[in-house]
Amino acid sequence: MPEEVLFKSESAQSRDEIASYLRNVAEKLEKGDSITLRAGEESATMDPPERPTFEVKAEREGPADGPGELSIEFELEWDENSESAEGGTGNLEIE
C-alpha cells in the first residue's frame, strides 16, 4: 500500500518541550478532540477513532559493531473508514 505523508516535522527539542507536546496530544485523546499538527504553513488535522491501534517501537539503526541511532516511536493507526482497530500483542506497560 503506498504511503502519503500528510505532515512531517523533525527538530531537536528538550525533554520538557517533547513532554509538553505529548501531554497536549494525550489531553486531546482523552477529550475525544481532533489533533492538529502545524509547523509554519503546513498543517494536518487528524481525528482518531475511539480505539485506534497504538504501536510503540524501540529501534537501533546502524552497524552491529559500532555506534548507531536509537529511537522510540509512538504511532496511532486506524483505517479511514473504521471506528476502531483490531488486534494487538498484549498489554503495554511503560515504566
N, C-alpha and C positions, 0 to 999 in steps of 0.2 A: 504494500500500500504506500503510495507516495506521501511524503511529508511536506506540509506547507507551514513555514514558520510565520506565525501571525505577529509575534513580538519577540524581541530579544534585547536584553540589557546585560552587560558584563562590566563590572568595575570593582576595584579594590575598595572594601568598606571595613570599618572597625566592627568588632564583635557586637558592640552596643547598637550600631546602626543596623546591622543584619537582624539582630533580635527585634528591633523596632518594626522592621518590615514584616517579619514572621508573625509578630503579635497582631499587626494590622490585618494580615490575612486570616489568622485564627479568629479574630473578632468578627470578621465578615462571614466566615464559615458558620460560626455559632449563631449568628443572626439570620442566616439564610440569604444574605445580601450578595449581589453580584460583585465581582472583583475587577477593578480597572487597573491595568498596568500602563504607566505613562513614563516616557523619557523624551524630553524635547517635543518634537512634533509628532512622534509616534505614540500610538496607544492601542490597547486592545481591551475589551470588556468581555469577561467570561462569567457564566452563570452555572456553577457546579450544581449537579442534582443533589438530592438528599443523601445518596450513598454512592459517591464516586469510588473508584479504585484508588487506593493510596499506596504508592510504591516508594520505598526507601532503599537506597543503594549506597554502599561504601565501596569506592574503587581506588585502585592504584594503577596508574598508567606509567609505562617506562620499562627500561631494561631490568631483568631479574637480578642482575649483579651490580646495579648502580642506583643512584637516587632517581626517584620518579615524581609524579604529581599525584597527590591524594585529593579525593573529593568525597563529599557527602551530598547526595542528590535526593530531593523530595519532589515527588510528582503526583499530581491528581489527574486521573484519566477517566473519561467516560465517553460513551457513544453520543453523537449529536442528537439522535432521535430516541434516547433512552433516559428514563428517570433514575436508573441505578445500574451498578455494575455487578458482575457475578465473579465468584472465585476468590482465591486467596491462599496463603501459605501458612496460616496460623496466626496466633495473636502476636502483635508487635509490641515490644517493650522498648522504650527509650529511657535510659538511665543517666 
